[in-house]
Amino acid sequence: MKILDRCKLEDCFDGSAVYQYEFADPWNITRIKALARLGKLDYYADFPRPLFRVASARGLFVKGLAGTKLCRVIFPRTDREETVQHFEQAMSLLD
């Protein structure tokens, strides 16, 4: 998935960094299921707006809605740059 934009959001977490990512294409079930390679995937298809979340062992959290081009990503305090690179590389492989 091609990343179009990444903007930092205000957060109240201690030392974490919260970003909103915008992608060229919307999240579909195939892309959402592929996120499982990042960590534990929760997908709530029965919600009025299907929600997905991923929590990785690295402390990365991803949350978004199917059908949208956005997701919110929380990066950990430690090894942040490495985790950002890992996430962005994983996104580029989803297509």
N, CA and C atoms as a LAMMPS dump frame, in Angstrom:
ITEM: TIMESTEP
0
ITEM: NUMBER OF ATOMS
285
ITEM: BOX BOUNDS ff ff ff
-5.0000000000000000e+02 5.0000000000000000e+02
-5.0000000000000000e+02 5.0000000000000000e+02
-5.0000000000000000e+02 5.0000000000000000e+02
ITEM: ATOMS id mol type element x y z
1 1 1 N 0.856 -1.173 0
2 1 2 C 0 0 0
3 1 3 C 0.892 1.223 0
4 2 1 N 0.586 2.121 -0.883
5 2 2 C 1.371 3.348 -0.98
6 2 3 C 0.915 4.336 0.092
7 3 1 N 1.879 4.844 0.845
8 3 2 C 1.597 5.836 1.886
9 3 3 C 1.552 7.21 1.227
10 4 1 N 0.427 7.91 1.387
11 4 2 C 0.286 9.253 0.847
12 4 3 C 0.687 10.321 1.847
13 5 1 N 0.39 10.065 3.126
14 5 2 C 0.653 11.085 4.143
15 5 3 C 0.828 10.422 5.501
16 6 1 N 1.628 11.075 6.333
17 6 2 C 1.817 10.657 7.721
18 6 3 C 1.86 11.926 8.544
19 7 1 N 0.928 12.074 9.473
20 7 2 C 0.945 13.275 10.313
21 7 3 C 0.872 12.873 11.78
22 8 1 N 1.63 13.607 12.586
23 8 2 C 1.683 13.355 14.027
24 8 3 C 0.417 13.901 14.67
25 9 1 N -0.17 13.099 15.54
26 9 2 C -1.362 13.498 16.277
27 9 3 C -1 13.785 17.717
28 10 1 N -1.799 14.627 18.353
29 10 2 C -1.586 14.868 19.782
30 10 3 C -1.893 13.592 20.53
31 11 1 N -1.106 13.34 21.568
32 11 2 C -1.365 12.162 22.382
33 11 3 C -1.124 12.485 23.845
34 12 1 N -1.649 11.622 24.678
35 12 2 C -1.456 11.791 26.112
36 12 3 C -0.707 10.599 26.692
37 13 1 N -0.103 9.801 25.815
38 13 2 C 0.664 8.655 26.267
39 13 3 C 2.063 9.098 26.644
40 14 1 N 2.65 8.416 27.598
41 14 2 C 3.971 8.761 28.091
42 14 3 C 5.054 8.298 27.127
43 15 1 N 5.574 9.221 26.331
44 15 2 C 6.716 8.922 25.482
45 15 3 C 6.407 8.229 24.178
46 16 1 N 5.163 7.914 23.906
47 16 2 C 4.847 7.257 22.645
48 16 3 C 4.634 8.317 21.569
49 17 1 N 4.509 7.885 20.354
50 17 2 C 4.25 8.783 19.239
51 17 3 C 3.045 8.251 18.479
52 18 1 N 2.038 9.1 18.307
53 18 2 C 0.812 8.7 17.624
54 18 3 C 0.758 9.407 16.27
55 19 1 N 0.557 8.614 15.213
56 19 2 C 0.505 9.146 13.861
57 19 3 C -0.757 8.665 13.163
58 20 1 N -1.228 9.475 12.235
59 20 2 C -2.288 9.04 11.333
60 20 3 C -1.654 8.859 9.962
61 21 1 N -1.879 7.692 9.375
62 21 2 C -1.378 7.383 8.045
63 21 3 C -2.541 7.412 7.066
64 22 1 N -2.275 7.974 5.89
65 22 2 C -3.243 7.932 4.797
66 22 3 C -2.617 7.147 3.653
67 23 1 N -3.387 6.24 3.098
68 23 2 C -2.912 5.37 2.024
69 23 3 C -3.645 5.675 0.724
70 24 1 N -3.064 5.238 -0.386
71 24 2 C -3.661 5.464 -1.702
72 24 3 C -4.934 4.647 -1.894
73 25 1 N -5.007 3.494 -1.248
74 25 2 C -6.153 2.6 -1.409
75 25 3 C -6.797 2.338 -0.055
76 26 1 N -8.09 2.049 -0.059
77 26 2 C -8.768 1.763 1.215
78 26 3 C -8.41 0.384 1.765
79 27 1 N -8.608 0.242 3.064
80 27 2 C -8.404 -1.043 3.718
81 27 3 C -9.501 -2.005 3.286
82 28 1 N -9.093 -3.167 2.808
83 28 2 C -10.058 -4.226 2.495
84 28 3 C -9.679 -5.453 3.324
85 29 1 N -10.49 -6.483 3.259
86 29 2 C -10.285 -7.653 4.111
87 29 3 C -8.938 -8.325 3.836
88 30 1 N -8.5 -8.35 2.594
89 30 2 C -7.213 -8.968 2.256
90 30 3 C -6.063 -8.224 2.909
91 31 1 N -6.074 -6.905 2.811
92 31 2 C -5.01 -6.096 3.421
93 31 3 C -5.056 -6.182 4.944
94 32 1 N -6.257 -6.18 5.481
95 32 2 C -6.404 -6.26 6.935
96 32 3 C -5.842 -7.587 7.448
97 33 1 N -6.199 -8.688 6.797
98 33 2 C -5.696 -9.996 7.236
99 33 3 C -4.176 -10.079 7.118
100 34 1 N -3.606 -9.39 6.137
101 34 2 C -2.15 -9.394 5.958
102 34 3 C -1.427 -8.698 7.111
103 35 1 N -2.141 -7.859 7.856
104 35 2 C -1.536 -7.183 9.009
105 35 3 C -1.151 -8.152 10.118
106 36 1 N -1.676 -9.354 10.082
107 36 2 C -1.371 -10.345 11.113
108 36 3 C 0.124 -10.644 11.182
109 37 1 N 0.859 -10.373 10.112
110 37 2 C 2.313 -10.602 10.174
111 37 3 C 3.021 -9.581 11.059
112 38 1 N 2.333 -8.496 11.415
113 38 2 C 2.918 -7.507 12.325
114 38 3 C 2.726 -7.874 13.788
115 39 1 N 1.666 -8.617 14.086
116 39 2 C 1.367 -8.951 15.48
117 39 3 C -0.025 -9.537 15.601
118 40 1 N -0.588 -9.441 16.794
119 40 2 C -1.917 -9.991 17.063
120 40 3 C -2.979 -9.112 16.407
121 41 1 N -3.73 -9.71 15.5
122 41 2 C -4.762 -8.992 14.761
123 41 3 C -6.132 -9.282 15.359
124 42 1 N -6.874 -8.226 15.63
125 42 2 C -8.283 -8.331 16.012
126 42 3 C -9.08 -7.661 14.909
127 43 1 N -10.077 -8.363 14.377
128 43 2 C -10.916 -7.809 13.315
129 43 3 C -12.374 -8.008 13.703
130 44 1 N -13.104 -6.92 13.737
131 44 2 C -14.501 -6.935 14.15
132 44 3 C -15.386 -6.649 12.941
133 45 1 N -15.613 -7.672 12.137
134 45 2 C -16.373 -7.54 10.895
135 45 3 C -17.845 -7.225 11.143
136 46 1 N -18.362 -7.592 12.317
137 46 2 C -19.78 -7.406 12.611
138 46 3 C -20.125 -6.002 13.106
139 47 1 N -19.123 -5.169 13.34
140 47 2 C -19.393 -3.797 13.759
141 47 3 C -20.042 -3.046 12.594
142 48 1 N -20.854 -2.029 12.88
143 48 2 C -21.449 -1.236 11.796
144 48 3 C -20.381 -0.692 10.831
145 49 1 N -19.235 -0.329 11.362
146 49 2 C -18.065 0.044 10.565
147 49 3 C -16.949 -0.895 11.007
148 50 1 N -16.677 -1.951 10.217
149 50 2 C -15.707 -2.976 10.633
150 50 3 C -14.37 -2.384 11.071
151 51 1 N -13.952 -2.77 12.261
152 51 2 C -12.757 -2.233 12.911
153 51 3 C -11.667 -3.291 12.946
154 52 1 N -10.419 -2.856 12.775
155 52 2 C -9.284 -3.753 12.966
156 52 3 C -8.279 -3.098 13.894
157 53 1 N -7.548 -3.946 14.627
158 53 2 C -6.449 -3.485 15.479
159 53 3 C -5.361 -4.535 15.463
160 54 1 N -4.148 -4.048 15.572
161 54 2 C -2.987 -4.932 15.627
162 54 3 C -2.111 -4.461 16.775
163 55 1 N -1.627 -5.405 17.565
164 55 2 C -0.666 -5.121 18.637
165 55 3 C 0.537 -6.027 18.405
166 56 1 N 1.716 -5.411 18.313
167 56 2 C 2.92 -6.203 18.061
168 56 3 C 3.757 -6.328 19.327
169 57 1 N 4.653 -7.286 19.31
170 57 2 C 5.566 -7.487 20.433
171 57 3 C 6.521 -6.299 20.579
172 58 1 N 6.725 -5.554 19.519
173 58 2 C 7.604 -4.375 19.547
174 58 3 C 6.95 -3.176 20.237
175 59 1 N 5.665 -3.28 20.562
176 59 2 C 4.96 -2.165 21.179
177 59 3 C 4.224 -1.291 20.182
178 60 1 N 4.104 -1.762 18.958
179 60 2 C 3.397 -1.062 17.893
180 60 3 C 1.908 -1.38 17.984
181 61 1 N 1.065 -0.355 17.849
182 61 2 C -0.385 -0.54 17.815
183 61 3 C -0.927 0.14 16.563
184 62 1 N -1.765 -0.567 15.823
185 62 2 C -2.379 -0.046 14.604
186 62 3 C -3.882 -0.224 14.745
187 63 1 N -4.644 0.801 14.361
188 63 2 C -6.099 0.723 14.461
189 63 3 C -6.708 1.449 13.276
190 64 1 N -7.75 0.866 12.693
191 64 2 C -8.405 1.511 11.566
192 64 3 C -9.755 0.892 11.268
193 65 1 N -10.398 1.438 10.239
194 65 2 C -11.713 0.979 9.811
195 65 3 C -11.634 0.474 8.384
196 66 1 N -12.253 -0.665 8.131
197 66 2 C -12.311 -1.199 6.772
198 66 3 C -13.052 -0.201 5.888
199 67 1 N -12.59 -0.078 4.645
200 67 2 C -13.226 0.823 3.694
201 67 3 C -12.693 2.24 3.705
202 68 1 N -11.826 2.556 4.671
203 68 2 C -11.22 3.89 4.712
204 68 3 C -9.767 3.802 4.255
205 69 1 N -9.179 4.947 4.011
206 69 2 C -7.779 5.005 3.589
207 69 3 C -6.857 5.406 4.741
208 70 1 N -7.399 5.472 5.946
209 70 2 C -6.647 5.954 7.103
210 70 3 C -6.437 4.86 8.134
211 71 1 N -5.409 5.04 8.946
212 71 2 C -5.252 4.245 10.159
213 71 3 C -4.437 5.062 11.152
214 72 1 N -4.608 4.731 12.406
215 72 2 C -3.861 5.379 13.483
216 72 3 C -2.81 4.395 13.967
217 73 1 N -1.59 4.891 14.133
218 73 2 C -0.482 4.035 14.542
219 73 3 C 0.19 4.658 15.755
220 74 1 N 0.388 3.838 16.783
221 74 2 C 1.114 4.281 17.977
222 74 3 C 2.443 3.547 17.998
223 75 1 N 3.519 4.324 17.971
224 75 2 C 4.86 3.755 18.003
225 75 3 C 5.408 3.821 19.431
226 76 1 N 6.196 2.835 19.823
227 76 2 C 6.739 2.802 21.183
228 76 3 C 7.855 3.834 21.372
229 77 1 N 8.185 4.065 22.603
230 77 2 C 9.264 4.994 22.949
231 77 3 C 10.616 4.412 22.545
232 78 1 N 10.816 3.139 22.819
233 78 2 C 12.107 2.515 22.517
234 78 3 C 12.122 1.988 21.088
235 79 1 N 13.246 2.095 20.441
236 79 2 C 13.431 1.615 19.062
237 79 3 C 12.384 2.178 18.114
238 80 1 N 12.009 3.432 18.328
239 80 2 C 10.923 4.036 17.536
240 80 3 C 11.257 4.081 16.044
241 81 1 N 12.41 4.591 15.693
242 81 2 C 12.75 4.724 14.27
243 81 3 C 12.787 3.371 13.574
244 82 1 N 13.333 2.384 14.246
245 82 2 C 13.373 1.034 13.684
246 82 3 C 11.962 0.489 13.492
247 83 1 N 11.078 0.75 14.443
248 83 2 C 9.697 0.284 14.357
249 83 3 C 8.94 1.01 13.249
250 84 1 N 9.19 2.316 13.085
251 84 2 C 8.575 3.08 11.993
252 84 3 C 8.99 2.477 10.653
253 85 1 N 10.272 2.221 10.483
254 85 2 C 10.772 1.65 9.236
255 85 3 C 10.166 0.275 8.987
256 86 1 N 10.084 -0.527 10.034
257 86 2 C 9.498 -1.872 9.914
258 86 3 C 8.038 -1.777 9.47
259 87 1 N 7.265 -0.889 10.094
260 87 2 C 5.856 -0.715 9.754
261 87 3 C 5.696 -0.24 8.311
262 88 1 N 6.435 0.793 7.939
263 88 2 C 6.3 1.353 6.597
264 88 3 C 6.732 0.365 5.518
265 89 1 N 7.754 -0.418 5.808
266 89 2 C 8.171 -1.445 4.857
267 89 3 C 7.091 -2.524 4.721
268 90 1 N 6.502 -2.919 5.842
269 90 2 C 5.434 -3.916 5.803
270 90 3 C 4.231 -3.403 4.997
271 91 1 N 3.925 -2.115 5.115
272 91 2 C 2.815 -1.545 4.351
273 91 3 C 3.103 -1.58 2.857
274 92 1 N 4.338 -1.341 2.477
275 92 2 C 4.691 -1.344 1.05
276 92 3 C 4.56 -2.732 0.429
277 93 1 N 4.585 -3.768 1.247
278 93 2 C 4.481 -5.137 0.753
279 93 3 C 3.045 -5.647 0.666
280 94 1 N 2.084 -4.866 1.111
281 94 2 C 0.696 -5.344 1.144
282 94 3 C 0.044 -5.416 -0.236
283 95 1 N 0.572 -4.747 -1.225
284 95 2 C -0.033 -4.823 -2.569
285 95 3 C 0.615 -5.857 -3.424
